[in-house]
Each structure stands twice: as C-alpha cells, then as structure tokens.
Amino acid sequence: MEKFIRNAWYVAAWSKEIGNTLFSRRILDEPVVMYRTSDGTPVAMLDRCPHKLTPLSLGRIIDDRVQCGYHGLEFDCSGKCVNVPGQDRIPLQAKARTFPLVERYNALWIWMGDPELADPNRIIEVQRYNEPDWAVIDGQYQYHRTSYLNIAENLVDPAHTTYVHRQTIGNPAAGEVPVTVEVNKDERGNDYVLAYRWTNNAEPPPIDQKLGSFSGLTDRCQYYYYYLPCVSRVDVVTMEAGQEHSEENKDKGLRAFSYKMLTPETENRTHFFWMHIRNFRINEDVSTLIEGMNATFQEDNEISSAVQREQEATGDLQYAWLGIDVAPSRVRKMLEKMASPE
C-alpha cells in the first residue's frame, strides 16, 4: 500500500506545544515547522527552505515571518517569500508549502493532503468534552517505535488486555469472552470499526478496584472504536452487576472515554497523543491516573515495537490468524483501501 493517507486530519501537536518560537515535527515522513503569529494564529509549513533546503526551524520569527537561518530569506504565514537579502527580485520558486491547521480540543489538527479537501467538519467529535461532571486529561504524548498500522490493530483488539495489561486494566475473567465486530460510519461520514465485549458478573480489574467502591461483582464493557485513519475511542464502563446496560446506568458507574490520536512520523514510527475523559474523581489530583495510563500505553508500546522489529526482520506481518484477528484485519484492509487511490 501507499505509505500514508494524506487526505485526513492528524494531530500535529497539542496547543500548548506551539507558541512564538519555531517548533518542528516530522509528520507523514515530511518535516513540518509550526509557530503562532502575534495574534495567536497557528501556522504550519514545510520545514524546508526552497533555496538550499535548509530546515526553516533553524531560523527565527521576525514580525510573524519565518526567516531562514542560512541566507535570511523571509516567508510570511502563507508561505510566500517576501524578502531576499541583497536582491530585489524574488524568484517564483521561492515559496514554502503551507498546510491547513485547525485548533480544536486543545490540539492542532493538520491536513497534509489536497488543501481543497480539508473540511474541518470531518475532525472527529470528542464525546463529553468539557461537559459538566466530566473531567478532561489532555496534552499527553508518547513516541511509539512502530507503524501506526500495528497500533491501529492493537486499538481494536480487546483480547490483548488480559495478557499485556495484567498489572493495570487486564481482567482475567474477560479472557474467554468473545468479541463482537461491527463496521459503520459516524454522523460526520467517517468510517469506523467497532470491537466490543461485556464481561458480566466478574471481579473488577485492579485499576477499577482502586478507583471505585464496588462491594461485589461487576459488569464491565469495552467498546473499541477506530475512526479511520487515525483516531481511537475506547468507551470503558464498570458498573454493579445485574443492572440494565442502559446509557443512564453506564453513566452511574465508572465511565471513561479514552482517545488516542495516531500521527505517523515515518513508515515505522508514530506520534501517540492521548486524551482521557471521565466521570469519576473529577476534582482530585490526576497525577497518579496519568502515571497509570502512561504505564498502560507503554505496555502497548513495548509489545507493538517488538512486533515491528520482527516484521522488519522477516518481511511478514504474521504466520497464523485467529478469530480475534477479525477487527484488526478489517482495520488494516480498510486503511489499505483508503490509501490506494492516493
């Protein structure tokens, strides 16, 4: 398949990362430099001066313009060269490519493909964001040494949690529970794959025993949504056993929406942004929760990075397929189909 799907919105950075200095990050194997103008407007352009291909991030900002650190060419926020020191004529080729950038949910979303197709309405909606009685953790980042395709497969694979996350969210009682898989579109027209299961009448996993005050057995659901090509939402609910699984009762239990936004750095490295929205302990210090979630995602990182190493060594994805591979295989095939027209 083509390496990347370019006509899509990816998180380029958290809002807090971008200010009045030049910030560089490789996205879809292209160097991107970002900054804010004096009025706070975020700008993204190719981090490559058209003269000698010098990274523009080695320069500086002057009056909202980027000055190349090699020969002083200056580019405005549209990428137009407005000054060449020592000469009046500005070559037509002296322009820097810019990228559409939208600020939403405390993140900057970038469109690396055809700018005419960049519709902000296609950015995934984050459920319960800033709603009363819900707390948000955002601004979180990890660097994963694996392809975003491997991470995408992991994010629609509830079966791995029992074994990879034994010390955190893993639940031995869920090991034999089958996974249901669905494919659909959201209200914004984005394709998604959903893998889910309920583990009923079981002891809560370690993390829920710490967070909740359950006196007996619980029902626990994991709904793994993957919105192609790059956003995962995991809806996790733990509630007292025996209740109807209605939305109202889910909200009375421990409920969290865990978002992961995957942005390929290269073919086999990924920027992993995560956000967590919950209805419990909303006024408490979250440092322990952040530490625990980072530990959980680092467990995924270690497994997926090991898989990446062996895929590169063998040239194969896997040798055998199991029933639990339905959702991961579906996601990979859909991503390949999305990439092929580009």
Contacts in CASP RR format, 6 or more apart in sequence:
PFRMAT RR
TARGET T0000
AUTHOR 0000-0000-0000
METHOD contacts of the structure
MODEL  1
MEKFIRNAWYVAAWSKEIGNTLFSRRILDEPVVMYRTSDGTPVAMLDRCP
HKLTPLSLGRIIDDRVQCGYHGLEFDCSGKCVNVPGQDRIPLQAKARTFP
LVERYNALWIWMGDPELADPNRIIEVQRYNEPDWAVIDGQYQYHRTSYLN
IAENLVDPAHTTYVHRQTIGNPAAGEVPVTVEVNKDERGNDYVLAYRWTN
NAEPPPIDQKLGSFSGLTDRCQYYYYYLPCVSRVDVVTMEAGQEHSEENK
DKGLRAFSYKMLTPETENRTHFFWMHIRNFRINEDVSTLIEGMNATFQED
NEISSAVQREQEATGDLQYAWLGIDVAPSRVRKMLEKMASPE
1 335 0 8 1.000
1 336 0 8 1.000
1 339 0 8 1.000
1 340 0 8 1.000
2 339 0 8 1.000
2 340 0 8 1.000
2 342 0 8 1.000
3 28 0 8 1.000
3 29 0 8 1.000
3 264 0 8 1.000
3 267 0 8 1.000
3 339 0 8 1.000
4 28 0 8 1.000
4 29 0 8 1.000
4 112 0 8 1.000
4 264 0 8 1.000
4 339 0 8 1.000
5 228 0 8 1.000
5 229 0 8 1.000
5 335 0 8 1.000
5 338 0 8 1.000
5 339 0 8 1.000
5 342 0 8 1.000
6 28 0 8 1.000
6 112 0 8 1.000
6 113 0 8 1.000
6 114 0 8 1.000
6 342 0 8 1.000
7 111 0 8 1.000
7 113 0 8 1.000
7 114 0 8 1.000
7 117 0 8 1.000
7 342 0 8 1.000
8 111 0 8 1.000
8 112 0 8 1.000
8 122 0 8 1.000
8 228 0 8 1.000
8 229 0 8 1.000
8 230 0 8 1.000
9 102 0 8 1.000
9 109 0 8 1.000
9 110 0 8 1.000
9 111 0 8 1.000
9 118 0 8 1.000
9 120 0 8 1.000
9 122 0 8 1.000
9 123 0 8 1.000
9 124 0 8 1.000
9 230 0 8 1.000
10 27 0 8 1.000
10 28 0 8 1.000
10 109 0 8 1.000
10 110 0 8 1.000
10 111 0 8 1.000
10 112 0 8 1.000
10 230 0 8 1.000
10 261 0 8 1.000
10 262 0 8 1.000
10 263 0 8 1.000
10 264 0 8 1.000
11 107 0 8 1.000
11 108 0 8 1.000
11 109 0 8 1.000
11 110 0 8 1.000
11 230 0 8 1.000
11 261 0 8 1.000
11 263 0 8 1.000
11 271 0 8 1.000
11 273 0 8 1.000
12 25 0 8 1.000
12 27 0 8 1.000
12 32 0 8 1.000
12 34 0 8 1.000
12 44 0 8 1.000
12 101 0 8 1.000
12 108 0 8 1.000
12 109 0 8 1.000
12 110 0 8 1.000
12 263 0 8 1.000
13 23 0 8 1.000
13 25 0 8 1.000
13 34 0 8 1.000
13 107 0 8 1.000
13 108 0 8 1.000
14 106 0 8 1.000
14 107 0 8 1.000
14 108 0 8 1.000
14 138 0 8 1.000
14 139 0 8 1.000
14 141 0 8 1.000
14 273 0 8 1.000
15 103 0 8 1.000
15 106 0 8 1.000
15 107 0 8 1.000
15 108 0 8 1.000
16 106 0 8 1.000
16 139 0 8 1.000
17 23 0 8 1.000
18 34 0 8 1.000
18 35 0 8 1.000
18 36 0 8 1.000
18 42 0 8 1.000
18 108 0 8 1.000
19 35 0 8 1.000
19 36 0 8 1.000
19 40 0 8 1.000
20 35 0 8 1.000
20 36 0 8 1.000
20 38 0 8 1.000
20 61 0 8 1.000
21 35 0 8 1.000
21 61 0 8 1.000
22 33 0 8 1.000
22 34 0 8 1.000
22 35 0 8 1.000
22 56 0 8 1.000
22 57 0 8 1.000
22 59 0 8 1.000
22 60 0 8 1.000
22 61 0 8 1.000
22 66 0 8 1.000
23 33 0 8 1.000
23 34 0 8 1.000
23 35 0 8 1.000
23 57 0 8 1.000
24 31 0 8 1.000
24 32 0 8 1.000
24 33 0 8 1.000
24 34 0 8 1.000
24 47 0 8 1.000
24 55 0 8 1.000
24 57 0 8 1.000
25 32 0 8 1.000
25 34 0 8 1.000
25 265 0 8 1.000
25 271 0 8 1.000
26 32 0 8 1.000
26 265 0 8 1.000
26 266 0 8 1.000
27 110 0 8 1.000
27 112 0 8 1.000
27 263 0 8 1.000
27 264 0 8 1.000
27 265 0 8 1.000
27 271 0 8 1.000
28 112 0 8 1.000
28 263 0 8 1.000
28 264 0 8 1.000
29 264 0 8 1.000
29 265 0 8 1.000
29 266 0 8 1.000
29 267 0 8 1.000
30 46 0 8 1.000
30 112 0 8 1.000
31 46 0 8 1.000
31 47 0 8 1.000
31 48 0 8 1.000
31 55 0 8 1.000
31 57 0 8 1.000
32 44 0 8 1.000
32 45 0 8 1.000
32 46 0 8 1.000
32 47 0 8 1.000
32 99 0 8 1.000
32 110 0 8 1.000
33 44 0 8 1.000
33 45 0 8 1.000
33 46 0 8 1.000
33 47 0 8 1.000
33 55 0 8 1.000
33 56 0 8 1.000
33 57 0 8 1.000
33 66 0 8 1.000
34 42 0 8 1.000
34 43 0 8 1.000
34 44 0 8 1.000
34 101 0 8 1.000
34 108 0 8 1.000
35 42 0 8 1.000
35 43 0 8 1.000
35 61 0 8 1.000
35 66 0 8 1.000
36 42 0 8 1.000
36 43 0 8 1.000
37 43 0 8 1.000
37 64 0 8 1.000
37 77 0 8 1.000
38 64 0 8 1.000
41 77 0 8 1.000
42 101 0 8 1.000
42 103 0 8 1.000
42 108 0 8 1.000
43 77 0 8 1.000
43 98 0 8 1.000
43 101 0 8 1.000
44 98 0 8 1.000
44 99 0 8 1.000
44 101 0 8 1.000
44 108 0 8 1.000
44 110 0 8 1.000
45 56 0 8 1.000
45 66 0 8 1.000
45 75 0 8 1.000
45 79 0 8 1.000
45 96 0 8 1.000
45 97 0 8 1.000
45 98 0 8 1.000
45 99 0 8 1.000
46 56 0 8 1.000
46 96 0 8 1.000
46 97 0 8 1.000
46 98 0 8 1.000
46 99 0 8 1.000
47 55 0 8 1.000
47 56 0 8 1.000
47 57 0 8 1.000
48 54 0 8 1.000
48 55 0 8 1.000
48 56 0 8 1.000
48 96 0 8 1.000
49 55 0 8 1.000
49 56 0 8 1.000
49 68 0 8 1.000
49 70 0 8 1.000
49 71 0 8 1.000
49 73 0 8 1.000
49 96 0 8 1.000
50 81 0 8 1.000
50 93 0 8 1.000
50 94 0 8 1.000
50 95 0 8 1.000
50 96 0 8 1.000
51 68 0 8 1.000
51 70 0 8 1.000
51 71 0 8 1.000
51 73 0 8 1.000
51 94 0 8 1.000
52 70 0 8 1.000
52 71 0 8 1.000
54 68 0 8 1.000
54 69 0 8 1.000
54 70 0 8 1.000
56 66 0 8 1.000
56 68 0 8 1.000
56 69 0 8 1.000
56 75 0 8 1.000
56 96 0 8 1.000
58 68 0 8 1.000
58 69 0 8 1.000
58 70 0 8 1.000
59 66 0 8 1.000
59 67 0 8 1.000
59 68 0 8 1.000
59 69 0 8 1.000
60 66 0 8 1.000
60 67 0 8 1.000
60 69 0 8 1.000
61 67 0 8 1.000
62 74 0 8 1.000
64 76 0 8 1.000
64 77 0 8 1.000
65 74 0 8 1.000
65 75 0 8 1.000
65 76 0 8 1.000
65 77 0 8 1.000
65 82 0 8 1.000
65 83 0 8 1.000
66 74 0 8 1.000
66 75 0 8 1.000
66 96 0 8 1.000
67 73 0 8 1.000
67 74 0 8 1.000
68 74 0 8 1.000
68 75 0 8 1.000
71 85 0 8 1.000
72 83 0 8 1.000
72 84 0 8 1.000
72 85 0 8 1.000
73 81 0 8 1.000
73 83 0 8 1.000
73 84 0 8 1.000
73 85 0 8 1.000
73 94 0 8 1.000
74 81 0 8 1.000
74 82 0 8 1.000
74 83 0 8 1.000
75 81 0 8 1.000
75 82 0 8 1.000
75 95 0 8 1.000
75 96 0 8 1.000
76 82 0 8 1.000
77 98 0 8 1.000
78 98 0 8 1.000
79 95 0 8 1.000
79 96 0 8 1.000
79 97 0 8 1.000
79 98 0 8 1.000
80 95 0 8 1.000
81 90 0 8 1.000
81 91 0 8 1.000
81 94 0 8 1.000
81 95 0 8 1.000
81 96 0 8 1.000
82 90 0 8 1.000
83 90 0 8 1.000
84 90 0 8 1.000
84 91 0 8 1.000
84 94 0 8 1.000
99 110 0 8 1.000
99 111 0 8 1.000
99 112 0 8 1.000
99 113 0 8 1.000
99 115 0 8 1.000
100 110 0 8 1.000
100 111 0 8 1.000
100 115 0 8 1.000
100 118 0 8 1.000
101 108 0 8 1.000
101 109 0 8 1.000
101 110 0 8 1.000
101 111 0 8 1.000
102 108 0 8 1.000
102 109 0 8 1.000
102 120 0 8 1.000
102 123 0 8 1.000
103 109 0 8 1.000
104 120 0 8 1.000
104 123 0 8 1.000
105 126 0 8 1.000
105 129 0 8 1.000
105 138 0 8 1.000
105 275 0 8 1.000
106 138 0 8 1.000
106 139 0 8 1.000
107 138 0 8 1.000
107 139 0 8 1.000
107 261 0 8 1.000
107 273 0 8 1.000
109 120 0 8 1.000
109 123 0 8 1.000
111 117 0 8 1.000
111 118 0 8 1.000
121 188 0 8 1.000
122 188 0 8 1.000
122 189 0 8 1.000
122 190 0 8 1.000
124 186 0 8 1.000
124 188 0 8 1.000
124 190 0 8 1.000
124 227 0 8 1.000
124 231 0 8 1.000
124 233 0 8 1.000
125 186 0 8 1.000
125 188 0 8 1.000
126 257 0 8 1.000
126 259 0 8 1.000
126 275 0 8 1.000
126 277 0 8 1.000
127 233 0 8 1.000
127 235 0 8 1.000
127 257 0 8 1.000
127 277 0 8 1.000
128 134 0 8 1.000
128 257 0 8 1.000
128 277 0 8 1.000
128 279 0 8 1.000
129 136 0 8 1.000
129 277 0 8 1.000
130 136 0 8 1.000
133 279 0 8 1.000
133 282 0 8 1.000
134 277 0 8 1.000
134 278 0 8 1.000
134 279 0 8 1.000
134 282 0 8 1.000
135 277 0 8 1.000
135 278 0 8 1.000
135 279 0 8 1.000
135 281 0 8 1.000
135 282 0 8 1.000
135 283 0 8 1.000
135 286 0 8 1.000
136 275 0 8 1.000
136 276 0 8 1.000
136 277 0 8 1.000
137 275 0 8 1.000
137 276 0 8 1.000
137 277 0 8 1.000
137 278 0 8 1.000
137 286 0 8 1.000
137 289 0 8 1.000
137 290 0 8 1.000
137 293 0 8 1.000
138 275 0 8 1.000
138 276 0 8 1.000
139 273 0 8 1.000
139 275 0 8 1.000
140 273 0 8 1.000
140 274 0 8 1.000
140 275 0 8 1.000
140 276 0 8 1.000
140 290 0 8 1.000
140 293 0 8 1.000
140 294 0 8 1.000
141 271 0 8 1.000
141 272 0 8 1.000
141 273 0 8 1.000
141 274 0 8 1.000
142 272 0 8 1.000
142 274 0 8 1.000
142 294 0 8 1.000
142 297 0 8 1.000
142 298 0 8 1.000
142 301 0 8 1.000
143 265 0 8 1.000
143 269 0 8 1.000
143 270 0 8 1.000
143 271 0 8 1.000
143 272 0 8 1.000
144 151 0 8 1.000
144 269 0 8 1.000
144 270 0 8 1.000
144 271 0 8 1.000
144 272 0 8 1.000
144 300 0 8 1.000
144 301 0 8 1.000
144 304 0 8 1.000
144 305 0 8 1.000
145 268 0 8 1.000
145 269 0 8 1.000
145 301 0 8 1.000
145 305 0 8 1.000
145 308 0 8 1.000
146 268 0 8 1.000
146 269 0 8 1.000
146 270 0 8 1.000
146 301 0 8 1.000
146 304 0 8 1.000
146 305 0 8 1.000
146 307 0 8 1.000
146 308 0 8 1.000
147 264 0 8 1.000
147 267 0 8 1.000
147 268 0 8 1.000
147 269 0 8 1.000
147 270 0 8 1.000
147 308 0 8 1.000
148 229 0 8 1.000
148 230 0 8 1.000
148 262 0 8 1.000
148 263 0 8 1.000
148 264 0 8 1.000
148 270 0 8 1.000
149 332 0 8 1.000
149 335 0 8 1.000
150 304 0 8 1.000
150 307 0 8 1.000
150 308 0 8 1.000
150 311 0 8 1.000
151 260 0 8 1.000
151 262 0 8 1.000
151 270 0 8 1.000
151 272 0 8 1.000
151 300 0 8 1.000
151 304 0 8 1.000
152 226 0 8 1.000
152 229 0 8 1.000
152 232 0 8 1.000
152 262 0 8 1.000
152 328 0 8 1.000
152 331 0 8 1.000
152 332 0 8 1.000
152 335 0 8 1.000
153 328 0 8 1.000
153 329 0 8 1.000
153 331 0 8 1.000
153 332 0 8 1.000
154 160 0 8 1.000
154 300 0 8 1.000
154 303 0 8 1.000
154 304 0 8 1.000
154 328 0 8 1.000
155 224 0 8 1.000
155 226 0 8 1.000
155 232 0 8 1.000
155 234 0 8 1.000
155 260 0 8 1.000
156 181 0 8 1.000
156 193 0 8 1.000
156 194 0 8 1.000
156 195 0 8 1.000
156 224 0 8 1.000
156 226 0 8 1.000
156 232 0 8 1.000
156 327 0 8 1.000
156 328 0 8 1.000
156 330 0 8 1.000
156 331 0 8 1.000
157 195 0 8 1.000
157 224 0 8 1.000
157 324 0 8 1.000
157 327 0 8 1.000
157 328 0 8 1.000
158 174 0 8 1.000
158 179 0 8 1.000
158 195 0 8 1.000
158 196 0 8 1.000
158 197 0 8 1.000
158 222 0 8 1.000
158 224 0 8 1.000
159 175 0 8 1.000
159 179 0 8 1.000
159 324 0 8 1.000
160 303 0 8 1.000
161 169 0 8 1.000
161 170 0 8 1.000
161 171 0 8 1.000
161 174 0 8 1.000
161 222 0 8 1.000
162 170 0 8 1.000
162 171 0 8 1.000
162 172 0 8 1.000
162 174 0 8 1.000
162 175 0 8 1.000
164 170 0 8 1.000
164 299 0 8 1.000
164 300 0 8 1.000
164 303 0 8 1.000
165 296 0 8 1.000
165 299 0 8 1.000
167 206 0 8 1.000
167 295 0 8 1.000
168 205 0 8 1.000
168 206 0 8 1.000
168 207 0 8 1.000
168 292 0 8 1.000
168 295 0 8 1.000
168 296 0 8 1.000
168 299 0 8 1.000
169 205 0 8 1.000
169 206 0 8 1.000
169 207 0 8 1.000
169 236 0 8 1.000
169 296 0 8 1.000
170 205 0 8 1.000
170 206 0 8 1.000
171 199 0 8 1.000
171 202 0 8 1.000
171 203 0 8 1.000
171 204 0 8 1.000
171 205 0 8 1.000
171 220 0 8 1.000
173 199 0 8 1.000
173 202 0 8 1.000
173 203 0 8 1.000
174 197 0 8 1.000
174 199 0 8 1.000
174 202 0 8 1.000
174 220 0 8 1.000
174 222 0 8 1.000
177 197 0 8 1.000
177 198 0 8 1.000
177 199 0 8 1.000
178 197 0 8 1.000
179 195 0 8 1.000
179 196 0 8 1.000
179 197 0 8 1.000
179 324 0 8 1.000
179 326 0 8 1.000
179 327 0 8 1.000
180 195 0 8 1.000
180 196 0 8 1.000
180 197 0 8 1.000
181 193 0 8 1.000
181 194 0 8 1.000
181 195 0 8 1.000
181 326 0 8 1.000
181 327 0 8 1.000
181 330 0 8 1.000
182 193 0 8 1.000
182 194 0 8 1.000
183 191 0 8 1.000
183 192 0 8 1.000
183 193 0 8 1.000
183 194 0 8 1.000
183 330 0 8 1.000
183 334 0 8 1.000
184 191 0 8 1.000
184 192 0 8 1.000
184 194 0 8 1.000
185 191 0 8 1.000
185 192 0 8 1.000
186 192 0 8 1.000
186 227 0 8 1.000
190 227 0 8 1.000
190 228 0 8 1.000
191 227 0 8 1.000
191 228 0 8 1.000
191 334 0 8 1.000
191 338 0 8 1.000
192 225 0 8 1.000
192 226 0 8 1.000
192 227 0 8 1.000
192 228 0 8 1.000
193 225 0 8 1.000
193 226 0 8 1.000
193 228 0 8 1.000
193 327 0 8 1.000
193 330 0 8 1.000
193 331 0 8 1.000
193 334 0 8 1.000
194 223 0 8 1.000
194 224 0 8 1.000
194 225 0 8 1.000
194 226 0 8 1.000
194 327 0 8 1.000
195 224 0 8 1.000
195 326 0 8 1.000
195 327 0 8 1.000
196 221 0 8 1.000
196 222 0 8 1.000
196 223 0 8 1.000
196 224 0 8 1.000
197 221 0 8 1.000
197 222 0 8 1.000
198 219 0 8 1.000
198 220 0 8 1.000
198 221 0 8 1.000
198 245 0 8 1.000
199 219 0 8 1.000
199 220 0 8 1.000
199 221 0 8 1.000
200 219 0 8 1.000
200 220 0 8 1.000
200 241 0 8 1.000
200 242 0 8 1.000
201 217 0 8 1.000
201 219 0 8 1.000
201 241 0 8 1.000
201 242 0 8 1.000
202 217 0 8 1.000
202 218 0 8 1.000
202 219 0 8 1.000
202 220 0 8 1.000
202 241 0 8 1.000
203 209 0 8 1.000
203 216 0 8 1.000
203 217 0 8 1.000
203 218 0 8 1.000
204 212 0 8 1.000
204 214 0 8 1.000
204 218 0 8 1.000
204 220 0 8 1.000
204 238 0 8 1.000
205 220 0 8 1.000
205 238 0 8 1.000
207 292 0 8 1.000
208 214 0 8 1.000
208 218 0 8 1.000
208 220 0 8 1.000
208 238 0 8 1.000
208 254 0 8 1.000
211 254 0 8 1.000
211 280 0 8 1.000
211 281 0 8 1.000
212 238 0 8 1.000
212 254 0 8 1.000
212 280 0 8 1.000
214 238 0 8 1.000
214 240 0 8 1.000
215 240 0 8 1.000
216 240 0 8 1.000
216 241 0 8 1.000
217 241 0 8 1.000
218 238 0 8 1.000
218 239 0 8 1.000
218 240 0 8 1.000
218 241 0 8 1.000
219 238 0 8 1.000
219 239 0 8 1.000
219 240 0 8 1.000
219 241 0 8 1.000
219 242 0 8 1.000
219 243 0 8 1.000
219 245 0 8 1.000
220 236 0 8 1.000
220 237 0 8 1.000
220 238 0 8 1.000
220 239 0 8 1.000
221 235 0 8 1.000
221 236 0 8 1.000
221 237 0 8 1.000
221 245 0 8 1.000
221 250 0 8 1.000
222 234 0 8 1.000
222 235 0 8 1.000
222 236 0 8 1.000
223 234 0 8 1.000
223 235 0 8 1.000
223 236 0 8 1.000
224 232 0 8 1.000
224 234 0 8 1.000
224 327 0 8 1.000
225 232 0 8 1.000
225 233 0 8 1.000
225 234 0 8 1.000
225 235 0 8 1.000
226 232 0 8 1.000
226 327 0 8 1.000
226 331 0 8 1.000
227 233 0 8 1.000
228 331 0 8 1.000
228 334 0 8 1.000
228 335 0 8 1.000
228 338 0 8 1.000
229 335 0 8 1.000
229 338 0 8 1.000
230 261 0 8 1.000
230 262 0 8 1.000
230 263 0 8 1.000
231 259 0 8 1.000
231 260 0 8 1.000
231 261 0 8 1.000
231 262 0 8 1.000
232 258 0 8 1.000
232 259 0 8 1.000
232 260 0 8 1.000
232 261 0 8 1.000
232 262 0 8 1.000
233 257 0 8 1.000
233 258 0 8 1.000
233 259 0 8 1.000
234 257 0 8 1.000
234 258 0 8 1.000
234 259 0 8 1.000
234 260 0 8 1.000
235 255 0 8 1.000
235 256 0 8 1.000
235 257 0 8 1.000
236 254 0 8 1.000
236 255 0 8 1.000
236 256 0 8 1.000
236 258 0 8 1.000
237 250 0 8 1.000
237 253 0 8 1.000
237 254 0 8 1.000
237 255 0 8 1.000
238 253 0 8 1.000
238 254 0 8 1.000
239 249 0 8 1.000
239 250 0 8 1.000
239 252 0 8 1.000
239 253 0 8 1.000
239 254 0 8 1.000
240 253 0 8 1.000
243 249 0 8 1.000
251 279 0 8 1.000
253 279 0 8 1.000
253 280 0 8 1.000
254 278 0 8 1.000
254 279 0 8 1.000
254 280 0 8 1.000
255 278 0 8 1.000
255 279 0 8 1.000
255 280 0 8 1.000
256 276 0 8 1.000
256 277 0 8 1.000
256 278 0 8 1.000
256 279 0 8 1.000
256 280 0 8 1.000
257 276 0 8 1.000
257 277 0 8 1.000
257 278 0 8 1.000
258 274 0 8 1.000
258 275 0 8 1.000
258 276 0 8 1.000
258 277 0 8 1.000
258 293 0 8 1.000
259 274 0 8 1.000
259 275 0 8 1.000
259 276 0 8 1.000
259 277 0 8 1.000
260 272 0 8 1.000
260 273 0 8 1.000
260 274 0 8 1.000
260 275 0 8 1.000
260 297 0 8 1.000
261 272 0 8 1.000
261 273 0 8 1.000
261 274 0 8 1.000
261 275 0 8 1.000
262 270 0 8 1.000
262 271 0 8 1.000
262 272 0 8 1.000
262 273 0 8 1.000
263 270 0 8 1.000
263 271 0 8 1.000
263 273 0 8 1.000
264 270 0 8 1.000
264 271 0 8 1.000
265 271 0 8 1.000
268 308 0 8 1.000
268 312 0 8 1.000
272 297 0 8 1.000
272 301 0 8 1.000
274 293 0 8 1.000
274 297 0 8 1.000
276 289 0 8 1.000
276 293 0 8 1.000
281 289 0 8 1.000
311 317 0 8 1.000
321 329 0 8 1.000
END
